[in-house]
Amino acid sequence: MPVNAGHVGYGSVPSGASETCPLLTPEPDSLWRPMTREELEAANGPGWRKVRCYLVLLFWLAWVTILATSVAIIIKSPRPVATPLKWWQKSLFYQLQADQWTEAQTEGPEGMCAMDEQLPYLKSLGIGALILKGVFDVEVFPLNLTAADKNFAPLAWMQHLLSESHKADLKIVLDLCKLDLLAPQGITGNLSATTQTLLEWRRVFGEFSSPEEERIVVVKQTSDVLRPLNGSRQVNVTLVDVVMRSILPHSHHPLFAQEVADAVERCLQTRGDDIWPSWTVGGNPSQELKKLLLVLMMTLPGSPAIHYDKDMEKTKDKSKMNRAALQLFSSLSFSKAREEALQYGSFTFLPFNTSSSSNSSLSSPLSPPILAFLRSWGCVHFLVLLNFGFQPQSLDPAWASSLPEAGLFVASTGMDRFVSTSLYSLRLRPYEAIVIKLLEAQNYS
């Protein structure tokens, strides 16, 4: 007899049931079903609804607190305040001699049309204002503003030029007079002759000026030290808007690389901030340093003033060298127009040591160093490196460690450097200038 005979339990088959039925068959009353609301409230007690409301409220309070804290940190964190710039502070100046327009006039209507076509082309390169020299007789003062110089075009041609420049959205700056503001000045009515002269020009320009078409007073600095022009206690008005400064001193012979490096270093270390500067190259640099000085002029604080260059003319046929020079200028112009750090960012001169790629025993002791400076705005930094020597130069790793290692090439004198770079492996070619946008956000101001 089986052990489980007569007992209905585990492993047994009830009478009349098939042996194929599952051995573990749940009872009908034990089937799973969801709990009702009354059962749920009864199982968790009467305070379940309040607890759930408190938990939801606590979650939203925590979320709002985190959001408010993040906003407060962003608002209170230090950040630079952008200064609205005037039109002359955002413009690139292009200096032209009057005889260039006179030659076009002698060629007849075709020459005039050719010069008119140059104006929109110059605007497309990023130039915002033209400086016309030789229009008036600068030796005569007071100036007769109704008559142009006899060596220049008649007044009708001048009006035509102003009209075409206005169509191309180009400003015109006229070289009106030659007056030495640093000469010994007499005092009349508690005001120096310099102040009286500038006040007179300010009054004349004020009659034709408007908020949309503001006229400015520009003076050219011809000495190492500029006499204070806007610091008069008797006159509470801005006398001068722009001071044109030359990077290199006047010279009748081409300057050597060492002379150029010394002049640039003095310029970087004695740069003034009282009046908005406009930089020109000046001097007489050698041909291999012209592109380097263009990079320097376009990255310094202020408004660059470019001299007339045939490489920038609009022509059908351009050599490979001309195209490279035009590409360099366009790259620098567009970078300065869109980058806040290059427009009004802080300026930091960076002295450092370099290591020559050649044997140190063969290196010349007079080899010009690499000069460098930093333009910063907020978390954006541009590093400008200038190699004035005739030998390749590498950065000293001890110096480069103080800056972010990685960066992107913005421009170079050869316009053949692209994508990213590392300061630890960077080598500057002879007479090369490089602009690098650093990738890491650190403060060097």
C-alpha positions in Angstrom: 0.0 0.0 0.0 1.4 3.4 -0.8 2.6 5.6 1.9 0.2 8.3 1.0 -2.8 6.2 0.5 -6.0 7.6 1.7 -4.4 11.1 2.3 -5.1 14.0 0.0 -2.0 16.0 0.1 1.2 16.7 -1.7 1.7 14.3 -4.6 -1.8 12.9 -4.4 -4.4 13.0 -7.2 -8.0 13.5 -6.1 -10.6 11.0 -7.1 -11.9 11.7 -10.6 -9.0 14.0 -11.5 -6.6 13.5 -14.3 -3.0 12.8 -13.6 -1.9 15.4 -16.0 -3.2 18.2 -13.8 -0.6 20.3 -12.1 0.3 19.1 -8.6 0.4 22.7 -7.2 -3.0 24.3 -8.1 -3.8 27.5 -6.2 -7.0 27.7 -4.5 -9.6 30.0 -6.1 -9.6 32.3 -3.1 -5.9 32.8 -3.1 -5.7 34.5 -6.6 -3.7 37.9 -6.6 -5.7 41.0 -7.0 -4.8 44.7 -6.4 -5.6 46.3 -3.1 -8.5 48.7 -3.0 -8.2 52.3 -1.9 -9.8 51.5 1.4 -7.6 48.6 2.0 -4.5 50.6 1.1 -5.4 53.5 3.5 -6.3 50.9 6.2 -3.0 49.0 5.7 -0.8 52.2 5.9 -2.7 54.0 8.6 -4.7 57.2 8.5 -1.6 59.5 8.0 -0.6 58.1 4.6 -2.1 61.0 2.6 -0.3 63.6 4.6 3.0 61.9 4.4 2.7 61.6 0.7 1.9 65.3 0.3 4.8 66.3 2.6 7.2 64.2 0.5 6.1 65.8 -2.8 6.3 69.3 -1.2 9.8 68.6 0.1 10.9 67.4 -3.4 9.8 70.7 -5.1 11.3 72.8 -2.3 14.6 71.1 -2.8 14.5 71.6 -6.6 13.6 75.3 -6.3 16.4 75.8 -3.7 19.0 74.2 -6.0 17.8 76.3 -9.0 17.9 79.6 -6.9 21.4 78.8 -5.6 22.7 78.2 -9.2 21.2 81.5 -10.4 22.7 83.3 -7.4 26.1 81.9 -8.1 25.9 82.9 -11.8 24.8 86.4 -10.9 27.3 87.0 -8.2 30.3 85.5 -10.0 32.7 88.1 -11.3 32.4 88.9 -15.0 33.7 91.6 -17.3 31.4 94.4 -18.2 31.4 95.2 -22.0 32.0 98.9 -22.8 30.0 100.2 -25.7 32.4 101.2 -28.5 32.2 104.2 -30.8 32.4 103.7 -34.5 36.1 104.8 -34.6 36.9 102.3 -31.8 35.5 99.4 -33.9 36.9 100.5 -37.3 40.0 99.7 -39.2 41.6 102.8 -40.8 43.0 102.7 -44.3 45.4 105.6 -45.1 45.4 106.9 -48.7 47.4 109.6 -50.4 45.4 112.1 -52.4 47.6 111.6 -55.5 46.2 108.0 -55.8 42.7 109.5 -56.4 44.2 112.2 -58.7 45.7 109.6 -61.0 42.3 107.9 -61.3 40.7 111.3 -62.2 43.2 111.9 -65.0 42.2 108.5 -66.5 38.7 109.8 -67.1 35.4 108.1 -66.3 37.0 104.6 -66.4 39.5 105.5 -63.8 36.8 107.1 -61.6 34.7 103.9 -61.9 37.6 101.7 -61.0 38.3 103.7 -57.8 34.6 103.7 -56.9 34.6 99.9 -57.2 37.5 99.7 -54.7 35.3 101.2 -51.9 32.8 98.3 -51.4 35.8 96.0 -51.8 37.7 97.7 -49.0 34.5 97.5 -46.9 34.3 93.8 -47.5 37.8 93.4 -46.1 36.7 94.9 -42.8 37.9 98.5 -43.3 35.6 101.1 -41.7 37.2 104.4 -42.4 39.5 106.0 -45.0 42.2 108.6 -44.0 42.8 111.0 -46.9 46.1 112.8 -46.8 47.1 115.7 -49.0 43.6 117.0 -49.6 44.2 120.3 -48.0 47.3 122.5 -47.6 48.2 121.4 -44.1 50.8 124.2 -43.8 48.1 126.9 -43.8 46.3 127.7 -40.5 43.6 128.6 -40.0 42.3 126.2 -42.7 40.1 127.2 -45.5 37.6 124.3 -45.5 35.9 125.4 -48.7 38.9 125.0 -51.0 41.0 121.9 -51.6 44.7 121.8 -52.3 45.6 122.9 -55.8 47.5 119.6 -56.2 44.4 117.6 -55.5 41.1 117.2 -57.3 38.6 120.0 -57.4 35.8 120.3 -54.8 33.3 118.5 -57.1 35.5 115.4 -57.1 35.8 115.6 -53.3 32.0 115.6 -53.0 31.8 112.7 -55.4 34.2 110.7 -53.2 32.2 111.5 -50.1 29.0 110.4 -51.8 30.5 107.1 -52.9 32.1 106.4 -49.6 28.7 107.0 -47.9 27.1 104.4 -50.2 29.8 101.9 -49.3 29.3 102.7 -45.5 32.8 104.0 -45.2 33.8 106.9 -43.0 36.2 109.6 -44.2 38.9 111.1 -42.0 40.6 114.2 -43.5 44.2 115.3 -42.7 43.3 119.0 -42.3 46.2 120.8 -40.7 49.8 120.4 -39.5 50.0 122.0 -36.0 52.7 121.1 -33.5 50.8 120.6 -30.2 54.1 120.0 -28.3 55.7 123.3 -29.2 56.0 125.9 -26.4 52.5 127.3 -25.8 51.4 130.6 -24.5 48.7 131.1 -22.0 45.6 133.1 -22.9 42.8 133.5 -20.5 44.0 130.6 -18.3 43.9 128.3 -21.4 47.0 127.2 -23.4 47.1 127.6 -27.1 46.9 123.9 -27.5 43.6 123.7 -25.6 42.2 126.7 -27.5 43.1 125.1 -30.8 41.5 121.8 -29.9 38.4 123.5 -28.5 38.0 125.4 -31.8 38.2 122.2 -33.8 35.7 120.6 -31.4 33.3 123.5 -31.9 33.6 123.2 -35.7 33.0 119.5 -35.7 30.2 119.8 -33.2 28.2 121.9 -35.7 28.2 119.0 -38.2 28.1 116.1 -35.7 25.1 114.0 -34.6 24.7 110.9 -32.5 24.5 108.7 -35.7 27.2 110.6 -37.6 29.7 111.7 -34.9 32.7 113.7 -36.0 36.0 113.1 -34.2 39.3 114.9 -33.6 42.4 112.8 -34.4 46.0 113.9 -33.5 49.2 112.2 -34.5 51.9 111.6 -31.9 55.4 112.4 -33.2 57.4 112.1 -30.0 57.9 109.4 -27.3 55.9 111.3 -24.7 52.5 112.9 -25.5 51.5 116.0 -23.6 48.1 115.5 -21.7 45.4 116.6 -24.0 42.2 115.8 -22.2 43.3 116.7 -18.7 42.5 120.4 -18.5 40.8 121.4 -15.3 39.3 124.5 -16.8 37.6 122.6 -19.7 35.4 119.6 -18.9 35.2 118.3 -22.4 37.0 115.6 -24.4 39.4 117.4 -26.7 40.9 114.5 -28.6 39.2 111.2 -29.5 42.0 109.3 -31.1 45.8 109.5 -31.0 47.7 108.0 -33.9 50.9 106.3 -32.7 53.7 104.8 -34.6 55.2 101.5 -33.5 58.6 102.1 -35.0 60.6 105.4 -34.8 61.2 107.4 -37.9 64.2 106.2 -39.9 65.7 107.0 -43.3 67.3 103.5 -43.6 65.7 100.0 -43.2 65.6 99.0 -39.6 67.4 95.8 -38.6 65.5 93.1 -36.8 67.1 93.9 -33.5 66.2 97.6 -33.8 62.6 96.6 -34.6 62.4 94.2 -31.7 63.7 96.9 -29.3 61.2 99.4 -30.6 58.3 97.0 -30.3 59.3 96.0 -26.8 59.3 99.6 -25.7 56.0 100.1 -27.3 54.4 97.1 -25.5 55.8 98.2 -22.1 55.0 101.9 -22.3 51.6 101.6 -23.9 49.2 104.4 -22.7 45.5 104.0 -22.0 44.3 107.6 -21.5 43.2 108.2 -25.1 42.0 105.6 -27.6 45.1 104.8 -29.8 45.3 104.1 -33.5 48.4 102.2 -34.4 50.6 102.7 -37.5 53.8 100.8 -38.4 55.9 103.9 -39.0 59.7 103.7 -39.4 61.2 101.7 -42.3 61.1 98.0 -41.5 62.6 95.3 -43.7 60.4 93.4 -46.1 60.4 90.2 -44.1 59.1 91.9 -41.0 56.1 93.7 -42.6 53.7 90.8 -42.1 54.9 90.3 -38.5 54.2 94.0 -37.8 50.8 93.7 -39.4 49.9 90.9 -37.0 51.2 93.0 -34.1 49.2 96.1 -35.2 46.0 94.2 -35.7 46.1 92.6 -32.2 47.1 95.6 -30.1 44.4 97.4 -28.2 43.1 100.3 -30.3 42.3 100.9 -34.0 44.8 99.8 -36.6 45.7 102.4 -39.4 46.8 100.5 -42.4 48.8 102.2 -45.1 47.9 101.9 -48.8 49.2 98.5 -50.1 48.9 97.3 -53.7 48.5 93.8 -52.5 45.1 94.8 -51.1 43.8 96.2 -54.4 40.9 94.5 -56.2 42.5 93.0 -59.3 41.6 90.0 -61.5 45.1 88.4 -61.4 46.9 88.0 -58.1 50.1 86.2 -57.4 50.3 83.5 -54.7 52.2 86.0 -52.5 49.5 88.6 -52.9 46.7 86.1 -52.1 48.5 85.1 -48.9 48.9 88.7 -47.7 45.3 89.4 -48.4 44.2 86.2 -46.6 46.3 87.2 -43.6 44.7 90.7 -43.5 41.2 89.3 -43.9 41.7 86.7 -41.1 43.0 89.3 -38.7 40.3 91.8 -39.6 37.4 89.4 -39.1 38.9 88.0 -35.9 39.2 91.5 -34.5 35.6 92.4 -35.5 34.0 89.4 -33.8 36.3 88.7 -30.8 35.6 90.8 -27.7 39.1 90.0 -26.4 40.8 91.6 -29.4 38.4 94.6 -29.4 38.5 95.8 -25.8 40.1 92.9 -23.8 42.8 93.4 -21.3 46.5 93.5 -22.4 49.2 91.6 -20.6 52.9 91.7 -21.7 54.5 88.3 -21.2 58.3 88.3 -20.9 59.9 84.9 -21.1 63.0 82.9 -22.2 63.3 81.0 -25.5 65.4 78.1 -26.6 66.9 78.2 -30.1 66.6 75.2 -32.3 70.2 75.4 -33.2 73.3 74.8 -31.1 73.6 77.3 -28.3 77.3 77.9 -29.1 76.4 78.9 -32.6 73.5 81.2 -31.6 74.1 84.9 -32.0 74.0 86.9 -28.7 72.2 89.7 -30.6 69.4 87.4 -31.8 66.1 89.2 -31.1 63.9 87.4 -28.6 60.4 86.2 -29.0 58.0 88.9 -27.8 54.5 87.8 -26.5 51.4 89.3 -25.0 48.0 88.1 -24.0 44.6 89.6 -24.9 41.9 88.5 -22.4 38.2 89.0 -22.0 36.5 86.8 -19.4 37.4 83.2 -20.1 38.7 83.9 -23.6 42.4 84.4 -24.1 44.5 85.1 -27.3 48.2 84.6 -27.2 50.3 86.5 -29.7 53.9 85.3 -30.4 56.4 87.4 -32.4 59.7 85.9 -33.5 62.0 88.8 -34.7 65.0 86.5 -35.2 66.4 84.8 -38.2 66.5 81.5 -36.4 63.6 79.1 -35.5 62.7 79.5 -31.9 60.9 77.2 -29.4 59.1 78.1 -26.2 60.8 77.3 -22.9 58.7 74.5 -21.3 59.1 76.2 -17.9 57.5 79.3 -19.3 54.8 77.5 -21.3 53.7 75.6 -18.3 52.1 78.8 -16.9 49.7 78.9 -19.8 47.2 76.3 -21.1 49.0 73.8 -23.3 46.3 73.4 -26.0 45.2 76.1 -28.4 43.8 76.8 -31.8 45.7 78.7 -34.6 43.8 81.9 -35.5 46.4 83.4 -37.9 50.1 83.3 -38.8 52.3 85.2 -41.2 52.5 82.3 -43.6 48.8 81.4 -43.2 49.8 77.7 -43.3 49.1 76.7 -39.7 45.7 75.2 -39.0 43.7 73.3 -36.4 45.1 72.8 -32.9 48.6 73.0 -31.4 50.5 72.5 -28.2 52.7 75.2 -26.7 55.2 72.5 -25.6 55.9 71.4 -29.2 55.4 74.8 -31.0 58.3 76.1 -33.0 58.3 79.6 -34.5 59.9 80.1 -37.9 62.2 83.1 -38.6 60.3 86.4 -38.7 57.0 84.6 -37.9 54.0 85.9 -35.9 51.3 83.6 -34.6 47.9 84.2 -33.0 46.6 81.4 -30.8 43.3 81.1 -29.1 43.9 79.3 -25.8 41.4 76.6 -25.0 41.4 76.4 -21.2 39.8 79.2 -19.2 42.4 80.7 -16.8 42.9 84.3 -15.7 46.2 86.0 -16.6 45.0 89.6 -16.5 
